[in-house]
Amino acid sequence: MLKNYMKEGQKLPLFGVGPYIVYGIAMVNVIGIILFGYVLKIGILYKPWILIFRVVGTLLIIMGIGVWYIGAVRSDMDDSITENRLQTNGIYSWVRNPMYSGWWIALSGITLMWHNAWLLLFPIVDWIIMTVALIKTEEKWLLDLYGEEYAEYKKNVNRCIPWKPGIGIYRTEISTTKWMIYDLPGNAGWIIWIVCTVKCLRQEANMYAVLSVIVAIFMMIGVLELISERAAGLNRILTATRLHRGFGALSLGGLTGIPVSIYGIISKTDQGLPLWMLAGAVLCALFAGLILITFKREK
């Protein structure tokens, strides 16, 4: 029988909250599949999207299994836990929780097999659940055990998304007044986009709706990263990874949203919604970009 504590003096459990997180996000995805695919029957996509979603889903499943396998089997994580040693090598230099990340990526791939536009939002929902659960549990335990060593590791390596660590620290000297001048319309931009995307999905699950959701995902990655940074008091001094994942993703979402909106204006008989989305994309790209370029790398 597997035990959480294998050695006398071991400070952390082998499994932590992992099984609860994985079961939790799996159940959320199952509920979403049943709700949107079989009860409400909305957001269902057909050819050629069936093939596209299933190919991408298969790739994500393979990637997720690979990330989990490297983190769980090809590292010495169990020894690190039993010896109370912080693991920062190998895949742990790319992502702090590769076993949880692997499950998250694989479950996202499984969800795509139902080729439903609404289910594109569920990887973000799963990410939020996983992030909140880890912040409230394991990250507190690790900070208490390893102190400054873990705090520094946390600054430079992603929690959930495998990503090569960025090099350097970036700082902005922008005034609070100017920050607010840029921040408010930028926030209005992504909010407009998200609200309009939901309306698109409720009207019809077509190519424009799918493209709108993809843009929304970029924006939400940026927004969630910025919320995380501000909660940690890091919004003026950021690592390269955090900067690109926050303001970089938000700017990219806005820039990508501009041609998507123009496509919507050209292809839809009702141009009202795409026009609003164009305005939101421009605001998001412009003002997130203006903040992004104020960050300078420290020498």
Buried (B, 14 or more C-beta within 10 A) or exposed (E): EEEEEEEEEBBBBBEBBBEEBBEBBBEBBEEBBEBBBEEEEBBBBEEEBBEBBBEBBBEBBEBBBBBBBBBBEEBEBEEBBBEEEBBBEBBBBBBBBBBBBBBBBBBBBBBBBBBBBBBBBBBBBBBBBBBEBBBEBBBEBBBEEBEEEBEEBBBBBBBBBBEEEBEEBBBBEBEEEEBEBBBEBBBBBBBBBBBBBBBBBEEEBBBBBBBBBBBBBBBBBBBBBBBBBEEEEBBBBBBBBBBBBBBBBBBBBBBBBBEBBBBBBEEBEEBEBBBBBBBBBBBBBBBBBBBBEBBEEEE
